[in-house]
Amino acid sequence: MLQAQTIAAQSDKRQRQFDKSIDDWKRKVADLQGELELAQRDSRDHAAEVYRQRAQMDDNNDIIESLKRENKNLAGIKR
């Protein structure tokens, strides 16, 4: 009977250690999921900013080309 109690106590101790290990890993996974979500949100924000900047640059290039044509036409009129 004493041997069965000893084995049961050892099994309980191992189970508690196993449960603690699982809880630690669950916390680590939850932390990593949070970090991943934050990184993905930051990435989307940066991609949107790049898109806005690119659109603004394209608009500016169109304006520059238009002004160059207008300056060329005006330079031709003055001659």
Biopython code that builds the backbone (N, CA, C, O; Angstrom):
import numpy as np
from Bio.PDB.StructureBuilder import StructureBuilder

atoms = [
    (1, "MET", "N", (0.813, -1.184, 0.000)),
    (1, "MET", "CA", (0.000, 0.000, 0.000)),
    (1, "MET", "C", (0.864, 1.258, 0.000)),
    (1, "MET", "O", (0.541, 2.225, -0.690)),
    (2, "LEU", "N", (1.943, 1.261, 0.754)),
    (2, "LEU", "CA", (2.851, 2.411, 0.819)),
    (2, "LEU", "C", (3.479, 2.673, -0.535)),
    (2, "LEU", "O", (3.646, 3.827, -0.931)),
    (3, "GLN", "N", (3.824, 1.623, -1.241)),
    (3, "GLN", "CA", (4.423, 1.773, -2.566)),
    (3, "GLN", "C", (3.414, 2.401, -3.534)),
    (3, "GLN", "O", (3.796, 3.240, -4.350)),
    (4, "ALA", "N", (2.165, 2.021, -3.462)),
    (4, "ALA", "CA", (1.124, 2.583, -4.330)),
    (4, "ALA", "C", (0.942, 4.066, -4.028)),
    (4, "ALA", "O", (0.749, 4.863, -4.947)),
    (5, "GLN", "N", (1.001, 4.447, -2.752)),
    (5, "GLN", "CA", (0.876, 5.854, -2.374)),
    (5, "GLN", "C", (2.070, 6.660, -2.884)),
    (5, "GLN", "O", (1.908, 7.795, -3.331)),
    (6, "THR", "N", (3.231, 6.094, -2.822)),
    (6, "THR", "CA", (4.437, 6.757, -3.304)),
    (6, "THR", "C", (4.348, 6.978, -4.811)),
    (6, "THR", "O", (4.650, 8.061, -5.314)),
    (7, "ILE", "N", (3.928, 5.934, -5.520)),
    (7, "ILE", "CA", (3.785, 6.037, -6.971)),
    (7, "ILE", "C", (2.719, 7.087, -7.312)),
    (7, "ILE", "O", (2.905, 7.882, -8.233)),
    (8, "ALA", "N", (1.616, 7.090, -6.579)),
    (8, "ALA", "CA", (0.550, 8.063, -6.817)),
    (8, "ALA", "C", (1.061, 9.478, -6.555)),
    (8, "ALA", "O", (0.759, 10.389, -7.326)),
    (9, "ALA", "N", (1.822, 9.679, -5.494)),
    (9, "ALA", "CA", (2.369, 11.001, -5.175)),
    (9, "ALA", "C", (3.338, 11.459, -6.262)),
    (9, "ALA", "O", (3.323, 12.625, -6.658)),
    (10, "GLN", "N", (4.180, 10.546, -6.745)),
    (10, "GLN", "CA", (5.111, 10.887, -7.823)),
    (10, "GLN", "C", (4.354, 11.250, -9.098)),
    (10, "GLN", "O", (4.712, 12.189, -9.810)),
    (11, "SER", "N", (3.301, 10.482, -9.366)),
    (11, "SER", "CA", (2.490, 10.767, -10.561)),
    (11, "SER", "C", (1.831, 12.134, -10.453)),
    (11, "SER", "O", (1.789, 12.885, -11.428)),
    (12, "ASP", "N", (1.314, 12.460, -9.266)),
    (12, "ASP", "CA", (0.696, 13.769, -9.056)),
    (12, "ASP", "C", (1.725, 14.888, -9.245)),
    (12, "ASP", "O", (1.429, 15.914, -9.859)),
    (13, "LYS", "N", (2.914, 14.686, -8.721)),
    (13, "LYS", "CA", (3.967, 15.688, -8.860)),
    (13, "LYS", "C", (4.328, 15.891, -10.335)),
    (13, "LYS", "O", (4.469, 17.025, -10.792)),
    (14, "ARG", "N", (4.476, 14.803, -11.065)),
    (14, "ARG", "CA", (4.787, 14.893, -12.497)),
    (14, "ARG", "C", (3.665, 15.596, -13.255)),
    (14, "ARG", "O", (3.921, 16.395, -14.156)),
    (15, "GLN", "N", (2.416, 15.293, -12.883)),
    (15, "GLN", "CA", (1.270, 15.919, -13.543)),
    (15, "GLN", "C", (1.271, 17.424, -13.294)),
    (15, "GLN", "O", (1.015, 18.203, -14.212)),
    (16, "ARG", "N", (1.556, 17.842, -12.056)),
    (16, "ARG", "CA", (1.609, 19.270, -11.744)),
    (16, "ARG", "C", (2.721, 19.954, -12.531)),
    (16, "ARG", "O", (2.535, 21.062, -13.034)),
    (17, "GLN", "N", (3.880, 19.297, -12.638)),
    (17, "GLN", "CA", (4.978, 19.867, -13.417)),
    (17, "GLN", "C", (4.595, 19.980, -14.901)),
    (17, "GLN", "O", (4.894, 20.974, -15.563)),
    (18, "PHE", "N", (3.934, 18.947, -15.391)),
    (18, "PHE", "CA", (3.490, 18.944, -16.782)),
    (18, "PHE", "C", (2.474, 20.067, -17.014)),
    (18, "PHE", "O", (2.556, 20.784, -18.011)),
    (19, "ASP", "N", (1.517, 20.218, -16.090)),
    (19, "ASP", "CA", (0.523, 21.284, -16.193)),
    (19, "ASP", "C", (1.184, 22.656, -16.154)),
    (19, "ASP", "O", (0.782, 23.560, -16.887)),
    (20, "LYS", "N", (2.187, 22.814, -15.310)),
    (20, "LYS", "CA", (2.908, 24.089, -15.219)),
    (20, "LYS", "C", (3.632, 24.379, -16.537)),
    (20, "LYS", "O", (3.622, 25.509, -17.025)),
    (21, "SER", "N", (4.248, 23.362, -17.094)),
    (21, "SER", "CA", (4.939, 23.522, -18.370)),
    (21, "SER", "C", (3.957, 23.914, -19.470)),
    (21, "SER", "O", (4.254, 24.786, -20.287)),
    (22, "ILE", "N", (2.800, 23.279, -19.493)),
    (22, "ILE", "CA", (1.782, 23.608, -20.497)),
    (22, "ILE", "C", (1.312, 25.050, -20.322)),
    (22, "ILE", "O", (1.164, 25.779, -21.303)),
    (23, "ASP", "N", (1.078, 25.462, -19.077)),
    (23, "ASP", "CA", (0.655, 26.838, -18.817)),
    (23, "ASP", "C", (1.716, 27.842, -19.273)),
    (23, "ASP", "O", (1.387, 28.880, -19.847)),
    (24, "ASP", "N", (2.981, 27.531, -19.018)),
    (24, "ASP", "CA", (4.070, 28.411, -19.467)),
    (24, "ASP", "C", (4.065, 28.540, -20.983)),
    (24, "ASP", "O", (4.197, 29.645, -21.509)),
    (25, "TRP", "N", (3.914, 27.434, -21.686)),
    (25, "TRP", "CA", (3.899, 27.467, -23.148)),
    (25, "TRP", "C", (2.667, 28.192, -23.686)),
    (25, "TRP", "O", (2.749, 28.893, -24.694)),
    (26, "LYS", "N", (1.526, 28.026, -23.016)),
    (26, "LYS", "CA", (0.323, 28.749, -23.431)),
    (26, "LYS", "C", (0.537, 30.255, -23.312)),
    (26, "LYS", "O", (0.128, 31.014, -24.191)),
    (27, "ARG", "N", (1.179, 30.686, -22.222)),
    (27, "ARG", "CA", (1.478, 32.115, -22.047)),
    (27, "ARG", "C", (2.431, 32.603, -23.123)),
    (27, "ARG", "O", (2.250, 33.691, -23.670)),
    (28, "LYS", "N", (3.444, 31.805, -23.428)),
    (28, "LYS", "CA", (4.399, 32.189, -24.468)),
    (28, "LYS", "C", (3.710, 32.313, -25.829)),
    (28, "LYS", "O", (3.965, 33.255, -26.579)),
    (29, "VAL", "N", (2.846, 31.365, -26.134)),
    (29, "VAL", "CA", (2.119, 31.394, -27.402)),
    (29, "VAL", "C", (1.221, 32.623, -27.469)),
    (29, "VAL", "O", (1.160, 33.296, -28.498)),
    (30, "ALA", "N", (0.525, 32.916, -26.378)),
    (30, "ALA", "CA", (-0.356, 34.089, -26.349)),
    (30, "ALA", "C", (0.459, 35.370, -26.540)),
    (30, "ALA", "O", (0.039, 36.268, -27.270)),
    (31, "ASP", "N", (1.618, 35.458, -25.889)),
    (31, "ASP", "CA", (2.484, 36.634, -26.057)),
    (31, "ASP", "C", (2.952, 36.767, -27.501)),
    (31, "ASP", "O", (2.941, 37.861, -28.065)),
    (32, "LEU", "N", (3.359, 35.662, -28.089)),
    (32, "LEU", "CA", (3.822, 35.690, -29.478)),
    (32, "LEU", "C", (2.689, 36.044, -30.439)),
    (32, "LEU", "O", (2.906, 36.752, -31.422)),
    (33, "GLN", "N", (1.489, 35.555, -30.158)),
    (33, "GLN", "CA", (0.344, 35.906, -31.002)),
    (33, "GLN", "C", (0.078, 37.406, -30.940)),
    (33, "GLN", "O", (-0.225, 38.034, -31.954)),
    (34, "GLY", "N", (0.193, 37.970, -29.748)),
    (34, "GLY", "CA", (0.010, 39.406, -29.592)),
    (34, "GLY", "C", (1.064, 40.184, -30.361)),
    (34, "GLY", "O", (0.749, 41.167, -31.031)),
    (35, "GLU", "N", (2.304, 39.752, -30.268)),
    (35, "GLU", "CA", (3.387, 40.409, -30.998)),
    (35, "GLU", "C", (3.185, 40.294, -32.507)),
    (35, "GLU", "O", (3.420, 41.251, -33.245)),
    (36, "LEU", "N", (2.753, 39.129, -32.959)),
    (36, "LEU", "CA", (2.500, 38.923, -34.387)),
    (36, "LEU", "C", (1.389, 39.840, -34.879)),
    (36, "LEU", "O", (1.515, 40.463, -35.933)),
    (37, "GLU", "N", (0.297, 39.926, -34.114)),
    (37, "GLU", "CA", (-0.807, 40.796, -34.507)),
    (37, "GLU", "C", (-0.362, 42.251, -34.575)),
    (37, "GLU", "O", (-0.752, 42.977, -35.489)),
    (38, "LEU", "N", (0.448, 42.680, -33.615)),
    (38, "LEU", "CA", (0.961, 44.046, -33.618)),
    (38, "LEU", "C", (1.853, 44.286, -34.831)),
    (38, "LEU", "O", (1.750, 45.325, -35.483)),
    (39, "ALA", "N", (2.724, 43.332, -35.132)),
    (39, "ALA", "CA", (3.610, 43.460, -36.293)),
    (39, "ALA", "C", (2.808, 43.503, -37.589)),
    (39, "ALA", "O", (3.132, 44.274, -38.493)),
    (40, "GLN", "N", (1.774, 42.689, -37.684)),
    (40, "GLN", "CA", (0.937, 42.690, -38.892)),
    (40, "GLN", "C", (0.197, 44.018, -39.038)),
    (40, "GLN", "O", (0.079, 44.549, -40.142)),
    (41, "ARG", "N", (-0.299, 44.553, -37.923)),
    (41, "ARG", "CA", (-0.998, 45.840, -37.967)),
    (41, "ARG", "C", (-0.031, 46.942, -38.390)),
    (41, "ARG", "O", (-0.370, 47.781, -39.225)),
    (42, "ASP", "N", (1.175, 46.942, -37.814)),
    (42, "ASP", "CA", (2.188, 47.926, -38.203)),
    (42, "ASP", "C", (2.541, 47.794, -39.681)),
    (42, "ASP", "O", (2.700, 48.793, -40.383)),
    (43, "SER", "N", (2.661, 46.569, -40.138)),
    (43, "SER", "CA", (2.986, 46.327, -41.547)),
    (43, "SER", "C", (1.898, 46.877, -42.467)),
    (43, "SER", "O", (2.196, 47.513, -43.478)),
    (44, "ARG", "N", (0.646, 46.633, -42.117)),
    (44, "ARG", "CA", (-0.461, 47.167, -42.916)),
    (44, "ARG", "C", (-0.455, 48.694, -42.902)),
    (44, "ARG", "O", (-0.687, 49.330, -43.931)),
    (45, "ASP", "N", (-0.193, 49.271, -41.750)),
    (45, "ASP", "CA", (-0.129, 50.736, -41.657)),
    (45, "ASP", "C", (0.980, 51.295, -42.539)),
    (45, "ASP", "O", (0.786, 52.288, -43.240)),
    (46, "HIS", "N", (2.139, 50.654, -42.498)),
    (46, "HIS", "CA", (3.266, 51.115, -43.312)),
    (46, "HIS", "C", (2.974, 50.938, -44.802)),
    (46, "HIS", "O", (3.315, 51.803, -45.609)),
    (47, "ALA", "N", (2.348, 49.829, -45.164)),
    (47, "ALA", "CA", (2.012, 49.596, -46.570)),
    (47, "ALA", "C", (1.022, 50.660, -47.057)),
    (47, "ALA", "O", (1.133, 51.149, -48.181)),
    (48, "ALA", "N", (0.063, 51.010, -46.213)),
    (48, "ALA", "CA", (-0.902, 52.047, -46.591)),
    (48, "ALA", "C", (-0.202, 53.389, -46.762)),
    (48, "ALA", "O", (-0.517, 54.147, -47.679)),
    (49, "GLU", "N", (0.745, 53.679, -45.882)),
    (49, "GLU", "CA", (1.499, 54.940, -45.997)),
    (49, "GLU", "C", (2.336, 54.957, -47.270)),
    (49, "GLU", "O", (2.414, 55.986, -47.941)),
    (50, "VAL", "N", (2.954, 53.847, -47.609)),
    (50, "VAL", "CA", (3.726, 53.758, -48.851)),
    (50, "VAL", "C", (2.806, 53.995, -50.048)),
    (50, "VAL", "O", (3.177, 54.699, -50.987)),
    (51, "TYR", "N", (1.618, 53.415, -50.017)),
    (51, "TYR", "CA", (0.664, 53.598, -51.106)),
    (51, "TYR", "C", (0.279, 55.077, -51.241)),
    (51, "TYR", "O", (0.244, 55.618, -52.346)),
    (52, "ARG", "N", (-0.009, 55.724, -50.101)),
    (52, "ARG", "CA", (-0.367, 57.145, -50.131)),
    (52, "ARG", "C", (0.786, 57.986, -50.676)),
    (52, "ARG", "O", (0.575, 58.879, -51.497)),
    (53, "GLN", "N", (2.007, 57.697, -50.216)),
    (53, "GLN", "CA", (3.177, 58.450, -50.680)),
    (53, "GLN", "C", (3.398, 58.246, -52.180)),
    (53, "GLN", "O", (3.717, 59.189, -52.904)),
    (54, "ARG", "N", (3.226, 57.013, -52.631)),
    (54, "ARG", "CA", (3.410, 56.718, -54.055)),
    (54, "ARG", "C", (2.367, 57.456, -54.898)),
    (54, "ARG", "O", (2.692, 57.998, -55.955)),
    (55, "ALA", "N", (1.124, 57.477, -54.435)),
    (55, "ALA", "CA", (0.071, 58.194, -55.150)),
    (55, "ALA", "C", (0.376, 59.684, -55.193)),
    (55, "ALA", "O", (0.178, 60.328, -56.224)),
    (56, "GLN", "N", (0.856, 60.239, -54.081)),
    (56, "GLN", "CA", (1.217, 61.653, -54.046)),
    (56, "GLN", "C", (2.380, 61.934, -54.994)),
    (56, "GLN", "O", (2.391, 62.953, -55.686)),
    (57, "MET", "N", (3.352, 61.036, -55.024)),
    (57, "MET", "CA", (4.488, 61.204, -55.926)),
    (57, "MET", "C", (4.036, 61.166, -57.389)),
    (57, "MET", "O", (4.507, 61.958, -58.206)),
    (58, "ASP", "N", (3.134, 60.255, -57.715)),
    (58, "ASP", "CA", (2.615, 60.189, -59.084)),
    (58, "ASP", "C", (1.879, 61.477, -59.446)),
    (58, "ASP", "O", (2.044, 61.999, -60.549)),
    (59, "ASP", "N", (1.067, 61.989, -58.518)),
    (59, "ASP", "CA", (0.376, 63.256, -58.760)),
    (59, "ASP", "C", (1.378, 64.389, -58.975)),
    (59, "ASP", "O", (1.213, 65.207, -59.880)),
    (60, "ASN", "N", (2.404, 64.432, -58.150)),
    (60, "ASN", "CA", (3.424, 65.473, -58.288)),
    (60, "ASN", "C", (4.151, 65.364, -59.622)),
    (60, "ASN", "O", (4.429, 66.376, -60.265)),
    (61, "ASN", "N", (4.455, 64.147, -60.033)),
    (61, "ASN", "CA", (5.117, 63.957, -61.331)),
    (61, "ASN", "C", (4.230, 64.426, -62.476)),
    (61, "ASN", "O", (4.718, 65.012, -63.443)),
    (62, "ASP", "N", (2.926, 64.170, -62.370)),
    (62, "ASP", "CA", (1.991, 64.647, -63.401)),
    (62, "ASP", "C", (1.980, 66.178, -63.448)),
    (62, "ASP", "O", (1.970, 66.773, -64.525)),
    (63, "ILE", "N", (1.981, 66.796, -62.289)),
    (63, "ILE", "CA", (2.003, 68.261, -62.224)),
    (63, "ILE", "C", (3.299, 68.803, -62.819)),
    (63, "ILE", "O", (3.283, 69.778, -63.570)),
    (64, "ILE", "N", (4.409, 68.172, -62.485)),
    (64, "ILE", "CA", (5.711, 68.609, -63.012)),
    (64, "ILE", "C", (5.728, 68.514, -64.530)),
    (64, "ILE", "O", (6.169, 69.439, -65.212)),
    (65, "GLU", "N", (5.245, 67.385, -65.060)),
    (65, "GLU", "CA", (5.214, 67.224, -66.519)),
    (65, "GLU", "C", (4.318, 68.278, -67.167)),
    (65, "GLU", "O", (4.664, 68.829, -68.211)),
    (66, "SER", "N", (3.184, 68.555, -66.559)),
    (66, "SER", "CA", (2.279, 69.570, -67.080)),
    (66, "SER", "C", (2.944, 70.947, -67.077)),
    (66, "SER", "O", (2.831, 71.699, -68.045)),
    (67, "LEU", "N", (3.632, 71.270, -65.993)),
    (67, "LEU", "CA", (4.331, 72.560, -65.903)),
    (67, "LEU", "C", (5.476, 72.647, -66.916)),
    (67, "LEU", "O", (5.722, 73.712, -67.482)),
    (68, "LYS", "N", (6.162, 71.551, -67.141)),
    (68, "LYS", "CA", (7.232, 71.552, -68.147)),
    (68, "LYS", "C", (6.666, 71.834, -69.533)),
    (68, "LYS", "O", (7.234, 72.622, -70.290)),
    (69, "ARG", "N", (5.541, 71.189, -69.870)),
    (69, "ARG", "CA", (4.916, 71.440, -71.174)),
    (69, "ARG", "C", (4.452, 72.892, -71.289)),
    (69, "ARG", "O", (4.616, 73.530, -72.329)),
    (70, "GLU", "N", (3.878, 73.393, -70.213)),
    (70, "GLU", "CA", (3.417, 74.780, -70.230)),
    (70, "GLU", "C", (4.587, 75.743, -70.377)),
    (70, "GLU", "O", (4.498, 76.712, -71.131)),
    (71, "ASN", "N", (5.675, 75.491, -69.673)),
    (71, "ASN", "CA", (6.871, 76.350, -69.792)),
    (71, "ASN", "C", (7.450, 76.279, -71.192)),
    (71, "ASN", "O", (7.899, 77.289, -71.733)),
    (72, "LYS", "N", (7.443, 75.094, -71.779)),
    (72, "LYS", "CA", (7.960, 74.935, -73.142)),
    (72, "LYS", "C", (7.100, 75.721, -74.122)),
    (72, "LYS", "O", (7.619, 76.405, -75.005)),
    (73, "ASN", "N", (5.767, 75.620, -73.963)),
    (73, "ASN", "CA", (4.862, 76.369, -74.830)),
    (73, "ASN", "C", (5.045, 77.876, -74.651)),
    (73, "ASN", "O", (5.058, 78.622, -75.631)),
    (74, "LEU", "N", (5.184, 78.321, -73.412)),
    (74, "LEU", "CA", (5.376, 79.743, -73.159)),
    (74, "LEU", "C", (6.713, 80.230, -73.709)),
    (74, "LEU", "O", (6.809, 81.350, -74.211)),
    (75, "ALA", "N", (7.736, 79.400, -73.617)),
    (75, "ALA", "CA", (9.041, 79.785, -74.147)),
    (75, "ALA", "C", (8.969, 79.905, -75.672)),
    (75, "ALA", "O", (9.640, 80.757, -76.255)),
    (76, "GLY", "N", (8.171, 79.070, -76.315)),
    (76, "GLY", "CA", (8.004, 79.136, -77.757)),
    (76, "GLY", "C", (7.227, 80.365, -78.184)),
    (76, "GLY", "O", (7.478, 80.894, -79.266)),
    (77, "ILE", "N", (6.312, 80.827, -77.389)),
    (77, "ILE", "CA", (5.496, 82.009, -77.706)),
    (77, "ILE", "C", (6.349, 83.261, -77.624)),
    (77, "ILE", "O", (6.175, 84.162, -78.445)),
    (78, "LYS", "N", (7.257, 83.358, -76.677)),
    (78, "LYS", "CA", (8.077, 84.546, -76.464)),
    (78, "LYS", "C", (9.051, 84.785, -77.592)),
    (78, "LYS", "O", (9.479, 85.920, -77.803)),
    (79, "ARG", "N", (9.403, 83.774, -78.304)),
    (79, "ARG", "CA", (10.428, 83.928, -79.365)),
    (79, "ARG", "C", (9.935, 84.592, -80.563)),
    (79, "ARG", "O", (10.688, 84.781, -81.518)),
]
sb = StructureBuilder()
sb.init_structure("model")
sb.init_model(0)
sb.init_chain("A")
sb.init_seg("    ")
for serial, (resi, resn, name, xyz) in enumerate(atoms, 1):
    if name == "N":
        sb.init_residue(resn, " ", resi, " ")
    sb.init_atom(name, np.array(xyz, "f"), 0.0, 1.0, " ", f" {name:<3s}", serial, name[0])
structure = sb.get_structure()
